[in-house]
Amino acid sequence: MNSPRSILFIAFLVVSFFLYQNWLDDTAPGVKQAAQAPTQTTQTSSDSGVPAANPELRTDGSVPATTAPGETPSSVAATQGARISVTTDVLDVKISLRGGDVVNAQLREFARTQDSEARFELLHSDPARLYIAQSGLVGKNGTDSAEGRPVFYVERDSYTMSGDSLRVPLTYTLDDGSTITKTFVFTKGSYAIDVLYTIENAASQHKEVQFYAQLKQVITDAGGSMMMPTYKGGAYSWDEDRYEKYSFDDMRDKPLSIATEDGWVGMLEHYFVSAWIPRSEGTKQLSSSVLSGNLALMRVIYPTATIAPNSQAEIRATLFVGPKDQDAMAAVAENLDLTVDYGFLWWLAQPIFKLLQFLQSFLINWGLSIIAVTVIIKALLYPLTKAQYVSMAKMRMIQPKMKALRERYGDDRQKMSQAMMKLYKREKVNPLGGCLPMLLQLPIFLSLYWVLLESVELRSRSVHYSWIEDLSAKDPYYILPLLMGVSMWYMQRLQPTPGTDPMQQKLMQYMPVIFTVFFLWFPSGLVLYWLSNNLITIAQMQWIYRGLEKKA
C-alpha cells in the first residue's frame, strides 16, 4: 500500500461495499428487529386494515371482519366518497369525508420532476399506488367497525389558509345524540398536521374507544438504481430503540408488534417521509401488516379512553407529510430526524451537514457550498495528506533505482525483495507511510458522500450559471463524470508506478474508467464533490512534490 493507487483501489472497494450495503438495507434491514421485537398482547388487524379491537367479544376467539360490504383493499380509494380540499402555503391536501382520511397530499414547494409544473404527491389515492393516512376510533363504542366507517359533515368543501393557522372541523352525530368532531389543524410553514378528536358523550352510559392511526401503502419498488439504491419502506421509533427501519419484506415475514410509551411509525422513501406521532400518555401499540399480499400498513393504537356520560374527551395525534428536513422533523417529534439515514457514520455526517447548511446560508448556492465544504475538509486534513503525499513522493523519486534493481535481479524475487528493503532503509522511505493517513480520511469522505446522497435540500437545486439543474440527479450531459475520470487519470500520472504484478498494473490503469462508468449515474452533487476533491488533491500533490524535488 505504497501509493494513492491503493487509495483508488480501496475507495473502489468501499464504494462497492456501500452499494452492496444499501442493497441489503432494501432487502433485509429488519432481521434483528424481527427476531427481537416484543409481542403485542392486545390488538390484531383484519383484512380491511382497520384494527380489530376487543377481539374477546367473540367467544370462538376469531377476529371480526371490518371490511364494509363490498369493500376490498384495492377498492378503498374508489369508495372514499366526497372530499374536501385544504390549501396552505406548503401543502395541498384532500380529506375524504368517509373516515376523515388524508387521501392526497401535494408538497407545493417540490416539483414532481425537474422542470415540471405539477407538484410532488407524497400521498395519493390511485388504487395502483395507493398511499394514504388513516385514523379513527375502534373499541367497544368506536365508530370504525364491521359495519363501515363514519361519514363526516363539513360546512364547506374547500379551505384556504389566510393566517398563521387553519382549523378544519369534521363532525359526526351518533344515534344517541353524542357527537364526534375530528379537527385537522394546519400551521403556516409546517408539514405537520395535528389531528384532534373531540368526543362529547350525550348518552347515559360510559363510552369506551381506542384511537388508531395508520399509513397504508401499496408495495412498489424504491425507484433507485443499482448504482444508487434508495430505501423505501417502513420505520418506527420506540422506548428501546431511537430509530429502526422495517422493510416491506419484514412486514410480510414477521409483522411488527410492540408496546411502547413513546415513539412513532412512518413510511420512508428517498427525500420524503410520512409519519404518525402519538400525542397521548400511556402504553401505545405499534404494529404492521401486509394485506392482500401488496398493501402494507404501519399503525399506532392508543389505550382505551373512557368518556363519562354528559362529558367530553380529547384525543390528539400528529401526521407529518413532507420532505426529510432535519430541523423541521426534529421540531415535530423526537428521533424523527433520524429518518435522514447516514448509516453508522451518522455521528460524523451530522456536523458535516451542519457545516454545509451554514455555508449555504451566505453562499446561496448549493454547488458552491459543496465545493467550499470539500475545500475546508481538505484543509483540515492537510497534515494527514501531507504525510501521505510525502511518502508517495519519496517512492516516486526512487523509481529509477527500483527499476535498476528489477533489471539486475530479474525473476529472483527473494533477492529483489532484500534489495528493495535495503533501498527503503538507505533512502529513509516507508512504503506504508501513506496508509494510516488514507484510512483516517476515508470515514470523512464517506460521511460527506452520505450527506450529499440523503439531503433533500439538493433536490431540484441547480448550480447557478451552469448546465446542472438538479444536484440530486445525474449530469444530463455527463460532463462532470468525464471531468472526474480525467482528474483520476491525471492523479495516476503523478503517482509511483505500481509493483511488478501485471494484474495490479492493469487494474489500476482501468480504475479511472471504472469509476467514470459508476459516476455516470450518480447525483451530480456527489460527482461535483468527488471532482473537487480530486482537483484539490492534485494541487496538494504537486505542491509537495515540487518542494521535495527542490530539496533533493
Secondary structure, 3 states (H helix, E strand, C coil): CCCHHHHHHHHHHHHHHHHHHHHHHHHCCCHHHHHHCCCCCCCEECCCCCEECCHHHCCCCCCCCCCCCCCCHHHCHHHCCCEEEEECCCEEEEEECECCCEEEEEEEEEECCCCCCCEEEEEECCHHHCEEEEEEEECCCCCCECCECCECECCCCEEECCCCEEEEEEEEECCCCCEEEEEEEEECCCCEEEEEEEEEECCCCCEEEEEEEEEEEECCCCCCCCCCCCCCEEEEEECCEEEEEECHHHHHHCCCEEEECCCEEEEEECCEEEEEEECCCCCEEEEEEEECCCEEEEEEECCCEEECCCEEEEEEEEEEEEECCHHHHHHHCCCHHHHCCCHHHHHHHHHHHHHHHHHHHHHCCHHHHHHHHHHHHHHHCHHHHHHHHHHHHHHHHCHHHHHHHHHHHCCCHHHHHHHHHHHHHHHCCCCCCCHHHHHHHHHHHHHHHHHHHHCHHHCCCCCCCCCCCCCCCCCCCCHHHHHHHHHHHHHHHCCCCCCCCHHHHHHHHHHHHHHHHHHCCCCHHHHHHHHHHHHHHHHHHHHHHHHHHHHC
